[in-house]
Amino acid sequence: MASRGKKIMAAALAAVLSLGVFAGCGAAKVEKVRGSDSLFVRKVEGLPEDFILGMDVSSVLAEEASGVKYYGYDGKEQDIFLTLAQSGLNYIRVRVWNDPFDAEGNGFGGGNCTIDTAVEIGKRATKYGMKLLVDFHYSDFWADPNKQMVPRAWKDLAIADKTEAAYEYTRDSLKKLKDAKVDVGMVQIGNETNALLAGEKTWFNIQYLMQAGAKATREVFPDALVALHFANPETPDRYLNWASKLDYYSVDYDVFASSYYPYWHGTLDNLAGVLSEISDKYGKKVMVMETSYAFTVDDTDFSGNTIGEGGEVKGYPFSVQGQTNCIVDVIDTVANKTKNGIGVVYWEGAWITVGTESWEKNHEIWEKYGSGWASSYASVYDPKDAGKYYGGSAVDNQAMFDAAGHPLESLKLFQLVRTGNAAEIKAEAVEAAEVVCDVAQKLELPKTVTAIMTDGSKQDIPVEWNVSQAEMDKMQNGGVARYEISGTAGGLAAKASVSMVKFNYLKSPSFEEGDEGWTVTALRPMDQLYVEDKEGDSLSGTRHLHFWNESGKTVEFTAEQKVEGLPAGSYDYSISIMGGDGGDTEIYAYIKLNGEIIAKEPLEITSWNEWHTARLHAEGLEENADFSVGIYVKCSGSGNGAWGKIDDAILNSAD
């Protein structure tokens, strides 16, 4: 482990990068970035020359129409596509919607992305030697795992007619790109099609639409790769099931592509494992079609961000360096740990604020030019989501440009990942410490905390806590409670959670040992009910009990633990839950004695990371009583389907 402040020399210095490339007939000469004085970039060994390093910039034309200017590394205004090419990107991805406009021609937002948008973006990408990746959503607006709405022009079409419409639409769209001499390297048939596509809900029908898109692609761009795109690799069984469906129906495609957002989609090892298994079994290329990471928690456009405070993934601070390290690790995983991994595409790296004056001013611009994620006009197509929650960019803090349009140093990673880049190794952030102390023991605070270094390594460094003796006495003598304290370590802010606890009589109380001790009973069919390893969704540790049923299906289950050999006395029980889209809910924690509920307390699910805790009490139990604790969950299912996480069950003596 390197000491703080020490210089580490990369295997090859960025200063020796080649100064120019020609990436295709007629492409402009592009001078690559030379390096960075402030950014550490780990070299990804053995990265193939043709490995796809892409970025989705679908909103960029709407951004420019809204007055956004983009700059080069020298601080001078220049074509953003030149900056992207200079930074080592070789693919540009663009989404295509069938008709994102209302009857009066008002755009739905999200860039108002039509095939004409793709043509303009494709021409500019081709000019600088980058290939285009065309992402057909087969929808008039956003398509994602839970929302695959049929284009209005295809509404009420029988599957045979819809298939023909999909073929003709794809063929005619691709011909526009070919006529414009756009260098198309890949065509994506559907976006995050988790068993849904263009209003179809059965694989028997979905496969026809996929076949139609593939057929059109083979005819117009026979050398282009055909990709199918899915989300949620943290549920590998579903990925394997979908891949088997594609094989069963002999769907023509080359690339099985996955979204991978580290906040939600599990570990990189899991990603590599499931994609490698699919590649092994079905002989397909695989890739990460969408990924991103925040460089700040700040919101610059007065429209809330998808990810903010508390959303960090362990080991990756919300900083330019943290953003860099995260994406380099994704690239390394796909390139070196995944069989037939061919590339990684960063999602919407240029979607920044259109103004910094006020929400009202920005709203006028978003409505006029479609540069927000959705406009109010989208209500004619998507009244339940876009029609209610329209606004600006929810990912401006995950871009690789600052609010003024200047490229962040992290944008250089796509070039520097091939050689590595030397920089001073220093503490970048400090991991929050967890202190757990039994109320009967003396409370001692840690003398060191773990610092995350700029190269991604970790070091223990001294810490000074901002805690007085009076505050220490209060924590020591305050009984069971949880406290948040702050301090300073290496010039950086440090935090710790101090939990004063009593002995917990439950097994695997936070599900860190799986469901050991628990009896989890589905009272009706469940799409997902299992112990999930996902730190960002856990109240403590990395695991919790996860549940989900798709929209319209009712969730109903219990999780219960019988406690053997309990001493006589009184006891306190608590358990926590968070989640959303519950519709009509009946959720409660309970205590059973001799098989009968003797105490219960209601709970609710509201939104992500909003935890609710029930606290119950059982008085005067006899020794070895027939005693159980648990939680009952029933949700009607609404929105995107009822979902939730259960964590931190505690059973302490109250005596």
C-alpha positions as CSV (number, residue, x, y, z in Angstrom):
1,M,0.0,0.0,0.0
2,A,1.4,3.4,-1.0
3,S,2.1,6.0,1.6
4,R,0.2,9.3,1.5
5,G,1.8,11.8,-0.8
6,K,4.0,9.3,-2.7
7,K,4.2,9.5,-6.5
8,I,3.3,6.3,-8.3
9,M,4.6,5.9,-11.8
10,A,2.1,4.3,-14.2
11,A,3.3,1.6,-16.5
12,A,3.3,4.1,-19.4
13,L,3.0,7.8,-18.9
14,A,0.1,9.6,-20.5
15,A,2.5,12.1,-22.0
16,V,3.6,9.5,-24.6
17,L,0.1,9.0,-26.0
18,S,-0.2,9.4,-29.7
19,L,-1.2,12.8,-30.9
20,G,-3.4,12.0,-33.8
21,V,-5.6,9.2,-35.3
22,F,-7.7,8.8,-38.4
23,A,-10.7,6.7,-37.4
24,G,-12.3,6.2,-40.8
25,C,-12.5,7.5,-44.3
26,G,-12.9,11.3,-44.3
27,A,-12.7,11.6,-40.5
28,A,-11.1,14.6,-39.0
29,K,-7.8,14.3,-37.3
30,V,-8.2,14.1,-33.6
31,E,-5.4,15.0,-31.1
32,K,-5.9,12.8,-28.0
33,V,-5.6,14.1,-24.5
34,R,-2.0,14.0,-23.1
35,G,-2.8,13.2,-19.5
36,S,-3.8,14.8,-16.2
37,D,-1.8,16.3,-13.3
38,S,-4.5,15.7,-10.8
39,L,-6.2,12.4,-11.8
40,F,-5.0,8.9,-11.0
41,V,-6.0,6.4,-13.7
42,R,-5.3,2.7,-13.3
43,K,-4.2,1.1,-16.5
44,V,-6.5,-1.7,-17.7
45,E,-4.2,-4.4,-18.9
46,G,-4.8,-6.0,-22.3
47,L,-7.5,-3.6,-23.3
48,P,-8.3,-4.5,-27.0
49,E,-7.9,-1.7,-29.5
50,D,-11.4,-2.2,-30.7
51,F,-12.9,-2.3,-27.2
52,I,-16.0,-0.1,-27.2
53,L,-15.6,3.0,-25.0
54,G,-18.8,4.8,-25.6
55,M,-21.0,7.6,-24.3
56,D,-24.7,8.3,-24.7
57,V,-25.3,12.0,-25.3
58,S,-28.8,11.8,-26.7
59,S,-29.8,15.1,-25.0
60,V,-27.0,17.1,-26.5
61,L,-28.8,18.8,-29.4
62,A,-31.6,19.9,-27.0
63,E,-29.0,21.2,-24.6
64,E,-27.3,23.2,-27.3
65,A,-30.6,24.6,-28.5
66,S,-31.2,25.6,-24.9
67,G,-28.1,27.7,-24.9
68,V,-25.7,25.3,-23.3
69,K,-22.1,25.7,-24.5
70,Y,-19.4,23.0,-24.3
71,Y,-15.7,23.7,-24.0
72,G,-12.4,21.8,-24.7
73,Y,-9.7,21.2,-22.1
74,D,-8.0,24.4,-23.1
75,G,-11.1,26.4,-21.9
76,K,-12.1,27.4,-25.4
77,E,-15.5,26.7,-26.8
78,Q,-15.5,23.8,-29.2
79,D,-17.7,21.0,-30.7
80,I,-18.4,18.6,-27.9
81,F,-18.0,15.7,-30.2
82,L,-14.4,16.7,-30.8
83,T,-13.8,16.8,-27.0
84,L,-15.3,13.4,-26.7
85,A,-13.1,12.0,-29.4
86,Q,-10.1,13.6,-27.9
87,S,-10.9,11.9,-24.6
88,G,-10.7,8.4,-26.2
89,L,-14.4,7.7,-26.9
90,N,-14.9,5.6,-30.0
91,Y,-18.7,5.1,-29.9
92,I,-21.6,7.5,-29.4
93,R,-25.0,6.1,-28.4
94,V,-28.3,7.9,-29.2
95,R,-31.8,6.8,-28.3
96,V,-34.6,7.0,-30.9
97,W,-38.3,7.4,-30.1
98,N,-41.0,7.0,-32.7
99,D,-42.9,10.2,-32.1
100,P,-42.1,12.2,-29.0
101,F,-44.4,15.2,-29.8
102,D,-48.0,16.1,-29.1
103,A,-50.6,17.0,-31.7
104,E,-49.4,20.7,-31.7
105,G,-45.8,19.7,-32.2
106,N,-44.7,20.2,-28.6
107,G,-41.9,17.9,-27.6
108,F,-42.1,15.5,-24.7
109,G,-38.5,16.3,-23.5
110,G,-35.6,14.0,-22.8
111,G,-34.0,15.5,-25.9
112,N,-37.0,15.0,-28.2
113,C,-35.0,12.2,-29.7
114,T,-36.3,11.1,-33.1
115,I,-34.4,9.5,-36.0
116,D,-33.6,13.0,-37.2
117,T,-31.8,13.7,-33.9
118,A,-29.9,10.5,-34.4
119,V,-28.8,11.5,-37.9
120,E,-27.5,14.9,-36.7
121,I,-25.6,13.3,-33.8
122,G,-24.4,10.5,-36.0
123,K,-23.0,12.9,-38.6
124,R,-21.0,14.8,-35.9
125,A,-19.8,11.6,-34.3
126,T,-18.7,10.2,-37.7
127,K,-16.8,13.4,-38.5
128,Y,-14.5,12.7,-35.6
129,G,-14.0,9.0,-36.2
130,M,-16.6,7.7,-33.7
131,K,-19.2,5.1,-34.6
132,L,-22.9,5.4,-33.8
133,L,-24.8,3.1,-31.6
134,V,-28.5,3.5,-32.4
135,D,-30.9,2.7,-29.5
136,F,-34.5,2.0,-30.8
137,H,-36.9,2.2,-27.8
138,Y,-39.9,1.3,-30.0
139,S,-41.9,3.8,-27.9
140,D,-42.9,7.4,-28.2
141,F,-41.0,8.2,-24.9
142,W,-38.9,6.6,-22.3
143,A,-38.8,2.8,-22.2
144,D,-37.3,1.1,-19.1
145,P,-37.7,-2.2,-17.2
146,N,-41.2,-1.3,-16.0
147,K,-42.5,0.9,-18.8
148,Q,-42.6,-0.3,-22.4
149,M,-45.5,1.7,-23.8
150,V,-46.6,1.0,-27.4
151,P,-46.1,3.9,-29.9
152,R,-49.4,5.7,-30.6
153,A,-49.2,4.9,-34.3
154,W,-49.0,1.1,-33.5
155,K,-51.8,1.2,-30.9
156,D,-54.4,-1.7,-31.3
157,L,-52.3,-3.3,-34.1
158,A,-52.3,-7.1,-34.1
159,I,-48.9,-8.6,-33.5
160,A,-48.4,-9.4,-37.2
161,D,-49.1,-5.8,-38.2
162,K,-47.0,-4.4,-35.4
163,T,-44.1,-6.6,-36.4
164,E,-44.4,-5.3,-40.0
165,A,-44.6,-1.8,-38.6
166,A,-41.5,-2.3,-36.5
167,Y,-39.6,-3.7,-39.5
168,E,-40.5,-0.8,-41.8
169,Y,-39.8,1.8,-39.1
170,T,-36.4,0.3,-38.3
171,R,-35.5,-0.1,-42.0
172,D,-36.6,3.4,-43.0
173,S,-34.8,5.0,-40.0
174,L,-31.6,3.2,-40.7
175,K,-31.7,4.2,-44.3
176,K,-31.8,7.8,-43.2
177,L,-28.6,7.2,-41.3
178,K,-27.0,5.4,-44.3
179,D,-28.0,8.1,-46.7
180,A,-26.3,10.6,-44.4
181,K,-23.1,8.5,-44.4
182,V,-23.2,7.9,-40.7
183,D,-20.9,5.2,-39.5
184,V,-23.3,2.9,-37.6
185,G,-21.4,0.2,-35.7
186,M,-24.3,-1.2,-33.6
187,V,-28.1,-1.2,-33.5
188,Q,-30.0,-1.8,-30.3
189,I,-33.4,-3.4,-30.6
190,G,-35.4,-2.2,-27.6
191,N,-34.2,-0.5,-24.4
192,E,-34.0,-2.4,-21.0
193,T,-36.5,-4.9,-22.3
194,N,-37.1,-6.9,-19.2
195,A,-39.7,-9.2,-20.7
196,L,-41.7,-6.2,-22.1
197,L,-41.4,-4.4,-25.4
198,A,-43.7,-1.9,-27.2
199,G,-46.7,-2.9,-25.1
200,E,-46.1,-6.7,-25.6
201,K,-45.9,-8.8,-22.4
202,T,-45.2,-12.3,-23.7
203,W,-42.0,-13.6,-25.2
204,F,-44.0,-15.2,-28.0
205,N,-44.9,-11.7,-29.2
206,I,-41.8,-9.8,-28.1
207,Q,-39.5,-12.1,-30.1
208,Y,-41.3,-11.1,-33.3
209,L,-40.5,-7.4,-32.8
210,M,-36.9,-8.2,-32.0
211,Q,-36.6,-10.3,-35.1
212,A,-38.1,-7.5,-37.2
213,G,-35.5,-5.0,-35.9
214,A,-32.7,-7.4,-36.5
215,K,-33.9,-8.2,-40.0
216,A,-34.0,-4.5,-40.9
217,T,-30.5,-4.0,-39.4
218,R,-29.0,-6.9,-41.4
219,E,-30.4,-5.4,-44.6
220,V,-29.3,-1.8,-44.2
221,F,-26.1,-2.2,-42.2
222,P,-25.0,-5.8,-42.6
223,D,-21.7,-5.2,-40.7
224,A,-23.3,-3.6,-37.7
225,L,-23.8,-5.6,-34.5
226,V,-27.3,-6.3,-33.3
227,A,-27.7,-5.8,-29.5
228,L,-30.5,-6.6,-27.1
229,H,-30.5,-4.7,-23.8
230,F,-31.7,-5.7,-20.3
231,A,-31.5,-4.3,-16.8
232,N,-31.1,-5.7,-13.3
233,P,-28.1,-8.1,-13.4
234,E,-28.4,-8.4,-9.6
235,T,-31.2,-10.9,-10.3
236,P,-29.1,-13.3,-12.4
237,D,-31.8,-16.0,-12.6
238,R,-34.0,-13.6,-14.7
239,Y,-31.1,-12.8,-17.0
240,L,-30.5,-16.5,-17.6
241,N,-34.2,-17.0,-18.2
242,W,-34.4,-14.3,-20.7
243,A,-31.3,-15.5,-22.6
244,S,-32.9,-19.0,-22.7
245,K,-36.1,-17.4,-24.2
246,L,-34.1,-15.7,-26.9
247,D,-32.4,-19.0,-27.7
248,Y,-35.6,-20.9,-27.7
249,Y,-37.2,-18.5,-30.3
250,S,-33.9,-18.3,-32.3
251,V,-33.8,-14.5,-32.0
252,D,-31.1,-13.1,-34.3
253,Y,-28.7,-11.0,-32.3
254,D,-25.0,-10.6,-31.6
255,V,-24.7,-8.8,-28.2
256,F,-26.4,-9.4,-24.9
257,A,-26.1,-6.0,-23.2
258,S,-26.8,-5.0,-19.6
259,S,-27.3,-1.8,-17.7
260,Y,-25.0,-1.6,-14.7
261,Y,-25.6,1.3,-12.2
262,P,-23.5,0.5,-9.1
263,Y,-26.1,2.0,-6.8
264,W,-28.7,-0.6,-7.7
265,H,-27.2,-3.4,-9.7
266,G,-25.2,-5.5,-7.3
267,T,-21.5,-6.3,-7.5
268,L,-19.1,-6.3,-10.4
269,D,-18.3,-10.0,-9.7
270,N,-22.0,-10.9,-10.1
271,L,-22.2,-8.9,-13.3
272,A,-19.2,-10.6,-14.8
273,G,-20.5,-14.0,-13.7
274,V,-23.9,-13.8,-15.2
275,L,-22.7,-12.2,-18.5
276,S,-20.0,-14.8,-18.8
277,E,-22.5,-17.6,-18.2
278,I,-24.7,-16.3,-21.0
279,S,-21.8,-15.9,-23.3
280,D,-20.5,-19.4,-22.6
281,K,-23.9,-21.0,-23.1
282,Y,-25.2,-19.1,-26.1
283,G,-22.0,-17.8,-27.8
284,K,-22.9,-14.1,-27.6
285,K,-20.8,-11.1,-27.1
286,V,-21.7,-9.1,-23.9
287,M,-21.3,-5.6,-22.8
288,V,-22.4,-2.9,-20.3
289,M,-24.8,-0.7,-22.4
290,E,-25.4,1.9,-19.6
291,T,-23.4,2.9,-16.5
292,S,-22.6,6.1,-14.7
293,Y,-21.4,7.5,-11.3
294,A,-21.9,10.8,-9.5
295,F,-19.0,13.2,-9.0
296,T,-20.9,15.4,-6.5
297,V,-24.1,15.5,-4.5
298,D,-24.8,19.0,-5.6
299,D,-27.9,19.8,-7.8
300,T,-27.2,22.5,-10.3
301,D,-30.5,22.9,-12.2
302,F,-33.2,23.1,-9.4
303,S,-34.6,19.7,-10.5
304,G,-33.7,16.9,-8.0
305,N,-31.1,14.3,-8.8
306,T,-31.7,10.6,-8.9
307,I,-28.7,10.0,-6.7
308,G,-27.7,12.3,-3.8
309,E,-26.4,12.3,-0.2
310,G,-26.1,8.7,1.2
311,G,-26.2,7.0,-2.2
312,E,-22.4,6.4,-2.5
313,V,-21.2,2.9,-3.2
314,K,-18.5,1.8,-0.7
315,G,-15.1,2.6,-2.0
316,Y,-16.2,5.2,-4.5
317,P,-16.5,8.7,-3.0
318,F,-18.8,11.2,-4.9
319,S,-15.8,13.1,-6.5
320,V,-14.2,13.3,-9.9
321,Q,-11.6,10.8,-8.7
322,G,-14.3,8.5,-7.3
323,Q,-16.2,8.7,-10.5
324,T,-13.1,7.8,-12.4
325,N,-12.2,4.8,-10.2
326,C,-15.7,3.4,-10.5
327,I,-15.8,3.5,-14.3
328,V,-12.3,2.2,-14.7
329,D,-13.3,-0.8,-12.5
330,V,-16.4,-1.4,-14.7
331,I,-14.2,-1.3,-17.8
332,D,-11.7,-3.7,-16.3
333,T,-14.5,-6.1,-15.3
334,V,-16.0,-6.2,-18.8
335,A,-12.6,-6.4,-20.5
336,N,-10.7,-8.8,-18.3
337,K,-13.2,-10.7,-16.1
338,T,-16.1,-11.2,-18.5
339,K,-16.0,-13.7,-21.3
340,N,-16.5,-12.0,-24.7
341,G,-16.9,-8.6,-23.1
342,I,-16.7,-6.0,-25.9
343,G,-17.4,-2.6,-24.3
344,V,-18.8,-0.1,-21.9
345,V,-21.1,2.9,-22.6
346,Y,-21.4,5.8,-20.2
347,W,-25.0,7.2,-19.9
348,E,-25.7,10.8,-20.7
349,G,-22.3,12.2,-19.7
350,A,-23.2,15.7,-21.1
351,W,-26.7,16.3,-19.7
352,I,-25.9,19.3,-17.6
353,T,-28.0,22.3,-16.4
354,V,-29.5,24.7,-18.9
355,G,-29.2,27.5,-16.5
356,T,-28.3,28.4,-12.9
357,E,-30.8,31.3,-12.1
358,S,-34.0,29.6,-11.0
359,W,-36.3,26.6,-11.6
360,E,-38.8,28.9,-13.3
361,K,-36.3,30.1,-15.9
362,N,-35.1,26.6,-16.5
363,H,-38.6,25.2,-16.7
364,E,-39.4,27.6,-19.6
365,I,-36.3,26.3,-21.4
366,W,-37.1,22.6,-20.7
367,E,-40.6,23.1,-22.0
368,K,-39.5,24.9,-25.2
369,Y,-36.5,22.8,-26.2
370,G,-37.1,19.4,-24.5
371,S,-33.8,19.6,-22.6
372,G,-35.3,18.3,-19.3
373,W,-36.1,14.7,-18.6
374,A,-39.7,15.3,-19.5
375,S,-42.0,18.3,-20.3
376,S,-45.6,18.8,-19.3
377,Y,-46.6,18.0,-22.9
378,A,-45.6,14.3,-22.3
379,S,-48.8,13.9,-20.2
380,V,-50.7,13.0,-23.4
381,Y,-48.6,9.9,-23.7
382,D,-47.4,9.1,-20.1
383,P,-49.9,10.8,-17.7
384,K,-48.9,8.7,-14.7
385,D,-45.2,9.5,-14.6
386,A,-43.9,12.2,-17.0
387,G,-47.2,14.0,-16.9
388,K,-46.8,14.4,-13.1
389,Y,-43.1,14.6,-12.4
390,Y,-41.7,16.5,-15.5
391,G,-38.6,18.6,-14.9
392,G,-34.9,19.0,-15.7
393,S,-31.9,16.7,-15.7
394,A,-31.8,14.2,-12.8
395,V,-28.2,13.2,-13.7
396,D,-26.4,16.6,-13.9
397,N,-24.3,15.4,-11.0
398,Q,-23.3,12.2,-12.9
399,A,-22.2,14.1,-16.0
400,M,-18.6,14.4,-17.1
401,F,-18.9,18.2,-17.7
402,D,-19.4,20.8,-15.0
403,A,-22.4,23.1,-14.9
404,A,-20.6,25.6,-17.2
405,G,-19.9,23.0,-19.9
406,H,-16.2,22.4,-19.1
407,P,-15.0,18.8,-19.3
408,L,-14.1,17.2,-16.0
409,E,-10.8,15.5,-15.7
410,S,-12.7,12.2,-15.3
411,L,-13.7,12.4,-19.0
412,K,-10.0,11.7,-19.8
413,L,-10.3,8.2,-18.4
414,F,-11.5,6.7,-21.7
415,Q,-8.1,7.5,-23.2
416,L,-5.9,7.2,-20.1
417,V,-7.3,3.8,-19.1
418,R,-5.2,2.4,-22.0
419,T,-1.9,3.6,-20.5
420,G,-2.5,4.6,-16.9
421,N,-1.8,8.0,-15.6
422,A,0.5,9.0,-12.7
423,A,-0.7,11.4,-10.0
424,E,-0.1,12.1,-6.3
425,I,-1.7,9.4,-4.1
426,K,-3.5,11.1,-1.3
427,A,-6.6,10.6,0.9
428,E,-9.7,11.3,-1.2
429,A,-12.5,10.6,1.4
430,V,-13.0,8.9,4.7
431,E,-15.3,5.9,5.1
432,A,-18.0,6.4,7.8
433,A,-17.1,4.3,10.9
434,E,-19.6,2.0,12.7
435,V,-19.1,1.8,16.5
436,V,-21.2,-0.8,18.3
437,C,-21.0,-1.0,22.1
438,D,-23.0,-3.0,24.6
439,V,-24.5,-0.6,27.2
440,A,-22.8,-2.7,29.9
441,Q,-19.3,-2.1,28.4
442,K,-17.1,1.0,28.4
443,L,-17.6,3.1,25.2
444,E,-14.3,3.8,23.3
445,L,-14.2,5.6,20.0
446,P,-11.8,4.4,17.3
447,K,-8.4,6.2,17.0
448,T,-8.2,5.7,13.3
449,V,-10.6,5.6,10.3
450,T,-10.3,4.1,6.9
451,A,-9.3,6.6,4.2
452,I,-10.0,6.0,0.5
453,M,-7.0,7.0,-1.5
454,T,-7.0,8.5,-5.0
455,D,-5.8,5.2,-6.5
456,G,-8.7,3.3,-4.9
457,S,-6.6,1.7,-2.1
458,K,-7.4,2.2,1.6
459,Q,-5.3,3.3,4.5
460,D,-6.0,3.7,8.2
461,I,-5.3,7.3,9.3
462,P,-5.6,9.0,12.7
463,V,-8.9,10.7,13.5
464,E,-9.9,13.4,16.0
465,W,-13.6,13.3,17.1
466,N,-15.5,16.4,17.8
467,V,-17.0,14.9,21.0
468,S,-16.8,16.4,24.5
469,Q,-16.6,14.4,27.7
470,A,-20.1,15.4,28.5
471,E,-21.3,14.0,25.2
472,M,-19.3,10.8,25.8
473,D,-21.0,10.4,29.2
474,K,-24.4,10.9,27.6
475,M,-23.8,8.2,25.1
476,Q,-22.4,5.9,27.8
477,N,-25.3,6.4,30.1
478,G,-28.2,7.0,27.7
479,G,-29.2,3.4,27.3
480,V,-30.0,1.9,24.0
481,A,-29.6,4.6,21.4
482,R,-27.9,5.6,18.2
483,Y,-25.7,8.7,17.8
484,E,-24.0,10.4,14.8
485,I,-20.7,12.1,15.5
486,S,-18.2,14.0,13.4
487,G,-14.5,14.5,13.3
488,T,-11.4,15.3,11.2
489,A,-8.9,12.9,9.7
490,G,-6.1,13.9,7.3
491,G,-7.8,17.2,6.7
492,L,-11.0,15.5,5.6
493,A,-14.4,15.3,7.3
494,A,-15.0,12.0,9.2
495,K,-18.3,10.6,10.5
496,A,-19.2,7.7,12.8
497,S,-22.4,6.1,13.9
498,V,-22.3,5.0,17.5
499,S,-24.9,2.3,18.5
500,M,-25.3,1.6,22.1
501,V,-27.0,-1.8,22.2
502,K,-28.1,-4.7,24.3
503,F,-27.5,-8.3,23.5
504,N,-29.6,-9.3,20.5
505,Y,-31.3,-12.7,20.9
506,L,-32.1,-13.1,17.2
507,K,-30.1,-15.0,14.7
508,S,-28.9,-13.1,11.6
509,P,-30.8,-10.0,12.8
510,S,-29.6,-7.9,9.9
511,F,-29.6,-10.9,7.4
512,E,-25.8,-10.8,7.2
513,E,-25.9,-14.6,7.6
514,G,-28.7,-15.0,5.1
515,D,-32.1,-16.2,6.4
516,E,-30.5,-18.3,9.2
517,G,-33.1,-18.5,11.9
518,W,-35.9,-16.9,9.9
519,T,-38.9,-18.6,8.3
520,V,-39.9,-16.6,5.3
521,T,-43.3,-17.6,3.9
522,A,-44.8,-16.3,0.7
523,L,-48.6,-16.2,1.2
524,R,-49.2,-15.8,-2.5
525,P,-46.9,-16.0,-5.6
526,M,-43.9,-13.6,-5.4
527,D,-41.6,-12.4,-8.2
528,Q,-38.8,-11.7,-5.7
529,L,-38.4,-12.6,-2.1
530,Y,-34.9,-13.3,-0.9
531,V,-31.9,-12.0,1.1
532,E,-30.2,-9.5,-1.1
533,D,-26.5,-8.4,-0.9
534,K,-26.7,-4.7,-1.8
535,E,-25.1,-2.3,0.6
536,G,-26.8,0.9,-0.8
537,D,-30.2,-0.6,0.1
538,S,-29.3,-1.8,3.6
539,L,-29.9,0.0,6.8
540,S,-26.7,-1.6,8.2
541,G,-24.2,-4.0,6.8
542,T,-24.6,-5.1,3.2
543,R,-27.6,-7.5,3.3
544,H,-31.4,-7.3,3.9
545,L,-34.6,-9.2,3.0
546,H,-35.8,-7.9,-0.4
547,F,-39.3,-8.3,-1.9
548,W,-40.9,-7.2,-5.2
549,N,-43.9,-8.1,-7.3
550,E,-44.6,-6.5,-10.7
551,S,-47.3,-3.8,-11.1
552,G,-50.8,-5.0,-10.3
553,K,-49.7,-8.1,-8.4
554,T,-50.2,-8.3,-4.6
555,V,-47.3,-8.8,-2.3
556,E,-48.1,-10.9,0.8
557,F,-45.6,-12.7,3.0
558,T,-44.3,-13.1,6.6
559,A,-40.8,-13.3,8.0
560,E,-40.7,-14.8,11.4
561,Q,-38.2,-16.1,13.9
562,K,-38.8,-18.4,16.8
563,V,-36.5,-17.7,19.7
564,E,-35.5,-20.8,21.7
565,G,-34.2,-20.9,25.3
566,L,-35.2,-17.3,26.1
567,P,-34.6,-16.4,29.8
568,A,-37.6,-15.2,31.9
569,G,-38.1,-11.5,31.8
570,S,-39.4,-8.7,29.6
571,Y,-38.2,-7.9,26.1
572,D,-38.2,-5.2,23.4
573,Y,-38.4,-6.0,19.7
574,S,-37.9,-3.7,16.7
575,I,-37.6,-4.1,13.0
576,S,-37.2,-1.7,10.1
577,I,-38.5,-1.5,6.5
578,M,-38.3,0.8,3.5
579,G,-39.8,0.6,0.0
580,G,-42.3,2.0,-2.3
581,D,-45.2,1.7,-4.9
582,G,-47.2,-0.2,-2.2
583,G,-50.7,1.0,-3.1
584,D,-53.0,-0.2,-0.3
585,T,-50.8,-1.7,2.4
586,E,-51.2,-3.7,5.6
587,I,-47.7,-4.0,7.1
588,Y,-47.0,-4.6,10.8
589,A,-44.4,-6.0,13.1
590,Y,-45.6,-8.5,15.7
591,I,-44.8,-10.6,18.7
592,K,-46.3,-14.1,19.2
593,L,-46.6,-16.1,22.4
594,N,-47.8,-19.7,22.2
595,G,-48.6,-19.1,18.5
596,E,-50.9,-16.1,19.2
597,I,-50.1,-12.5,18.4
598,I,-49.9,-10.6,21.7
599,A,-48.5,-7.3,20.3
600,K,-48.2,-5.6,16.9
601,E,-47.4,-2.2,15.5
602,P,-48.2,-0.9,12.0
603,L,-45.5,0.0,9.5
604,E,-45.4,1.7,6.1
605,I,-43.3,2.0,2.9
606,T,-43.0,5.4,1.3
607,S,-39.8,5.8,-0.8
608,W,-36.3,4.6,-1.3
609,N,-34.0,5.0,1.7
610,E,-36.9,6.3,3.9
611,W,-36.7,3.7,6.7
612,H,-39.6,3.1,9.2
613,T,-39.1,1.3,12.5
614,A,-41.6,-0.5,14.7
615,R,-40.9,-1.0,18.4
616,L,-42.8,-3.5,20.5
617,H,-42.7,-4.8,24.1
618,A,-43.4,-8.1,25.7
619,E,-43.8,-8.1,29.5
620,G,-43.0,-10.9,32.0
621,L,-42.2,-13.9,29.9
622,E,-41.6,-17.3,31.6
623,E,-38.4,-19.1,31.0
624,N,-38.3,-21.0,27.7
625,A,-41.6,-19.5,26.5
626,D,-42.9,-20.4,23.1
627,F,-41.9,-17.0,21.7
628,S,-41.6,-15.6,18.1
629,V,-41.2,-12.3,16.5
630,G,-41.8,-11.3,12.9
631,I,-43.2,-9.0,10.3
632,Y,-46.3,-9.3,8.0
633,V,-46.3,-7.5,4.7
634,K,-49.2,-7.1,2.3
635,C,-49.2,-4.5,-0.6
636,S,-51.7,-4.3,-3.4
637,G,-49.0,-3.3,-5.9
638,S,-49.1,0.0,-7.9
639,G,-46.9,2.2,-10.0
640,N,-43.9,0.0,-10.9
641,G,-44.9,-2.8,-8.5
642,A,-44.6,-3.0,-4.8
643,W,-41.1,-3.4,-3.5
644,G,-39.2,-3.1,-0.2
645,K,-36.3,-4.0,2.1
646,I,-36.4,-5.3,5.6
647,D,-33.4,-5.0,7.9
648,D,-32.1,-4.7,11.5
649,A,-34.4,-6.9,13.6
650,I,-33.5,-6.5,17.3
651,L,-34.7,-8.4,20.3
652,N,-33.2,-7.1,23.6
653,S,-33.9,-7.7,27.3
654,A,-36.0,-4.9,28.7
655,D,-35.0,-5.7,32.3
